Amino acid sequence: GGMTGTGGVELAAAVSNAGGLGMLTALNSGTAEQLKKDIARLRTLTDKPFGVNLTILPAMVPPDYESFAKAIIDSGVKVVETAGSNPKKWVAMFKAAGCISIHKCVTIQHALSAQRMGVDVLSIDAFECAGHPGEADVGGMVLFSRAAQEIKSIWIA
């Protein structure tokens, strides 16, 4: 999620400076303390909006997601994307801190669930996007058409 291994400070700054919403991948930082440093460095490279992706995946020894979430909030980030697992806990935490919440969804079922949780923006990722757990091998033409029919929230492809 969030281009793990690639979604670093320089790429996020370049995307934001080019007019997009650059996303820093939290787990690329390794620790919450390093994430705070990376967010601070990103702010020196752009004065444009950017966000941070927090991908929550099952693991034998999971990262300390709580400390990453707190680092994002403490650093004043205003846009947070979650991905990989049920975002309920994280969406509530980020929204309570005044963040815009984006959640990456690979099925309409997941999108409708995230919509009920109050996610602000749904990122609908189809089979062509790759790397996302839970994909049902549904291509974008079909998935985006279904999203347009069923999703009432703001969504992006």
C-alpha positions as CSV (number, residue, x, y, z in Angstrom):
1,G,0.0,0.0,0.0
2,G,1.1,3.5,-0.6
3,M,3.8,2.3,-2.9
4,T,5.7,0.6,-0.2
5,G,9.4,0.9,-0.9
6,T,8.9,3.8,-3.3
7,G,6.5,6.3,-1.7
8,G,9.2,8.3,0.0
9,V,9.8,12.0,0.8
10,E,11.2,13.0,-2.6
11,L,8.4,11.4,-4.6
12,A,5.7,12.8,-2.4
13,A,7.2,16.3,-2.7
14,A,7.6,16.0,-6.5
15,V,4.0,14.9,-6.9
16,S,2.7,17.7,-4.7
17,N,4.9,20.3,-6.4
18,A,3.5,19.1,-9.7
19,G,-0.1,19.7,-8.6
20,G,-1.1,16.2,-7.4
21,L,-1.5,15.0,-3.8
22,G,1.8,13.5,-2.9
23,M,1.5,10.6,-0.5
24,L,4.3,9.6,1.9
25,T,4.2,5.9,2.9
26,A,4.4,5.8,6.7
27,L,5.9,2.3,6.9
28,N,8.8,3.2,4.6
29,S,10.1,5.3,7.5
30,G,10.6,2.2,9.7
31,T,9.7,3.9,13.0
32,A,7.2,6.5,14.2
33,E,10.1,8.8,15.2
34,Q,11.6,8.6,11.7
35,L,8.2,9.2,10.2
36,K,8.0,12.5,12.1
37,K,11.4,13.5,10.7
38,D,10.4,12.5,7.2
39,I,7.2,14.5,7.4
40,A,9.2,17.5,8.6
41,R,11.7,17.0,5.7
42,L,8.8,16.8,3.3
43,R,7.6,20.2,4.5
44,T,10.9,21.7,3.5
45,L,10.6,20.3,0.0
46,T,7.0,21.5,-0.7
47,D,4.5,24.1,0.5
48,K,1.7,22.2,-1.2
49,P,-0.7,19.7,0.3
50,F,0.4,16.2,0.9
51,G,-0.8,13.1,2.8
52,V,0.5,10.0,4.5
53,N,-0.5,6.5,3.8
54,L,-0.8,4.0,6.7
55,T,-1.2,0.5,5.4
56,I,-2.4,-2.0,8.0
57,L,-1.7,-5.6,7.1
58,P,-1.7,-8.8,9.1
59,A,1.7,-9.9,10.2
60,M,3.4,-12.3,12.6
61,V,5.1,-9.2,14.2
62,P,3.1,-6.2,13.1
63,P,4.5,-2.7,13.2
64,D,3.4,-0.4,16.0
65,Y,0.5,1.0,13.9
66,E,-0.7,3.1,16.9
67,S,2.6,4.9,17.2
68,F,2.6,5.6,13.4
69,A,-0.9,7.0,13.6
70,K,0.0,9.2,16.5
71,A,3.1,10.4,14.7
72,I,0.9,11.4,11.7
73,I,-1.5,13.3,13.9
74,D,1.2,14.9,16.0
75,S,2.9,16.1,12.9
76,G,-0.2,17.9,11.8
77,V,-0.8,15.9,8.6
78,K,-4.3,16.7,7.3
79,V,-4.8,13.9,4.7
80,V,-4.4,10.3,5.7
81,E,-5.0,7.2,3.5
82,T,-5.5,3.9,5.1
83,A,-5.3,0.6,3.2
84,G,-5.0,-3.1,3.6
85,S,-7.4,-3.9,6.4
86,N,-10.5,-2.7,8.2
87,P,-9.9,1.0,8.9
88,K,-12.6,1.6,11.5
89,K,-10.2,2.3,14.5
90,W,-7.9,4.4,12.4
91,V,-10.6,6.4,10.6
92,A,-12.1,7.3,14.0
93,M,-8.7,8.4,15.3
94,F,-7.8,10.5,12.3
95,K,-11.2,12.1,12.0
96,A,-11.2,13.0,15.7
97,A,-7.9,14.8,14.9
98,G,-9.5,16.8,12.0
99,C,-7.8,14.8,9.2
100,I,-9.4,14.0,5.8
101,S,-9.7,10.2,5.7
102,I,-9.1,8.3,2.4
103,H,-9.5,4.5,2.4
104,K,-8.3,2.3,-0.4
105,C,-10.9,-0.3,-1.5
106,V,-10.7,-3.1,-3.9
107,T,-14.3,-4.2,-3.9
108,I,-17.7,-2.5,-3.7
109,Q,-18.4,-4.3,-0.5
110,H,-15.3,-2.8,1.1
111,A,-16.2,0.6,-0.2
112,L,-19.7,0.5,1.2
113,S,-18.4,-0.6,4.5
114,A,-15.9,2.2,4.6
115,Q,-18.6,4.6,3.6
116,R,-20.7,3.5,6.6
117,M,-17.6,4.2,8.8
118,G,-17.5,7.8,7.7
119,V,-14.5,7.7,5.4
120,D,-14.3,11.0,3.6
121,V,-13.0,9.7,0.2
122,L,-12.9,6.2,-1.2
123,S,-10.0,5.2,-3.4
124,I,-11.3,2.5,-5.7
125,D,-8.5,0.3,-6.9
126,A,-9.2,-2.3,-9.5
127,F,-7.3,-5.4,-10.6
128,E,-4.9,-3.4,-12.8
129,C,-3.6,-1.5,-9.8
130,A,-2.0,-4.7,-8.3
131,G,-0.6,-5.4,-4.9
132,H,-3.8,-5.1,-2.9
133,P,-5.2,-7.9,-0.8
134,G,-8.7,-9.0,-1.3
135,E,-8.9,-8.3,-5.0
136,A,-11.5,-10.3,-6.8
137,D,-9.7,-9.8,-10.2
138,V,-12.3,-7.2,-11.2
139,G,-11.1,-4.8,-13.8
140,G,-11.5,-1.0,-13.6
141,M,-14.2,-0.7,-16.3
142,V,-16.5,-3.0,-14.3
143,L,-15.5,-1.8,-10.8
144,F,-15.7,1.9,-11.6
145,S,-19.1,1.5,-13.2
146,R,-20.4,-0.4,-10.1
147,A,-18.9,2.3,-7.9
148,A,-20.8,5.0,-9.8
149,Q,-24.0,3.1,-9.3
150,E,-23.6,2.2,-5.6
151,I,-21.3,4.6,-3.8
152,K,-22.8,7.8,-2.5
153,S,-19.5,9.2,-1.0
154,I,-16.7,11.0,-2.9
155,W,-14.6,8.4,-4.6
156,I,-11.6,8.4,-6.9
157,A,-10.2,5.8,-9.2
